[in-house]
């Protein structure tokens, strides 16, 4: 919150903004980037001083590059690292792009949360998509519109001030003359696109909005209602296996021994043991689960003591690690109490609840030619990409994270354990592997 001088400035970070680091650390390697957008050209517009979210921890200065792809078919692709987790950001950002490009919403294709494309606008957290990414996309699209006008003015030797854009086409060129974003996508204008856009391009005034601030059908609603939308757990890859992971019986438990012989004897089963990580991949999830359950019967663990429900509050108060705010505290609460005319003290206990969204965590991992691609549901694709690279020890440039529109996260889907599990199994299986957490996984380990 913003405060006046002398007021306390207390900012407590959301839980999902705290980065704990990857839970797993493995050895070895990689996968292939596939990015097909069709014929056209990428617009690269440099706009200094634009604010963009960085790693979900606030805002910082960034330069936008390759934000747009102009298709020869008239479709315009706009890139962002933001994630759609049910809050409607796909529709909102599409409207923002359409407003500034002067095209119908149906002509904008928003490419979200693919680490191999576009700029990093940070994760989806803290309700910052609207104040940070909407202005960023508007400025980029306004610059692209101005570039269209400048190019048309140059091509037809017309004063650019007399031109405007409507439905993706330049108006004011005179009888029989046409110029559109599709024309701008041609090789003929490649040189024009390489020059700098006119500086100081202004976005559309609120009073002149035609798309933003108006009701439009939710983008992708038809697919969702018809059951055609593919959530992370719906992703299928050729030859894909299904994975299950053997988990400790409690926090802090250490594996002291296990017999994997019976599980390894099952036909078509892949077994992976890397330290305390034990996973199984099979042609069906039932087969993988059966192998895991059989192996669990032979596992020996050294477990640690845990507080009961009655003792939990006191335990957490004593042992929880304090987290510093993103802003320094101004003033002392103790001094405020000493100078107060009256002090009221009370303690409140609330249930220790599990942050379990309706859609459990899921991921599909695929390795090709030393490159790793993971489809997963997360609010922090860049963070998960870094965690994957760290866990499997590959350069982050060899890791691609794609986030399909995901079931609600509400701040709970910030980490990438399930993605790491799928990647480790796929590395040994040499086939794509899908890992879907059960409700038991979700409530015990998420």
Buried (B, 14 or more C-beta within 10 A) or exposed (E): EEEEEEEEBBEEBEEBBEBEEBBBBBEEBBBBBEEEBEEBBBBBBEBEEBBBBBBBBBBEEBEBBBBBBBBBEBBBBBBBBBBBBBBEBBBBBBBBBBBBBBBEBEBBBBBBBBBBBBBBBBBBBBEBBEEBBBBBBBBBBBBBBBBBBBBBBEBBEBEBEEBEBEEBBBBBBEEEEEBBBBBBBBEEBEEBBEEEBEEEBEBBEEEEEEBBEEEBEBBBEEEEEEEEBEBBBBBEBEEBBBBBBBBBEEEEBEBEEBEBEEBEEBEEBBBBBBEBBBBBBBBEBEBBBBBBEBBBEEBEBEEEEEEEEEEBBEEEEEEEEEEEEEBEEEEEEEEEEEEEEEEEEEEEEEEEEEBBBEBBBBBBBBBBEEBBBBBBBBBBBBBBBBBBBBBBEBEBEBBBBBBBBBBBBEBBBBBBBBBBBBBBBBBBBEBBBBBBBEEEBBEBBB
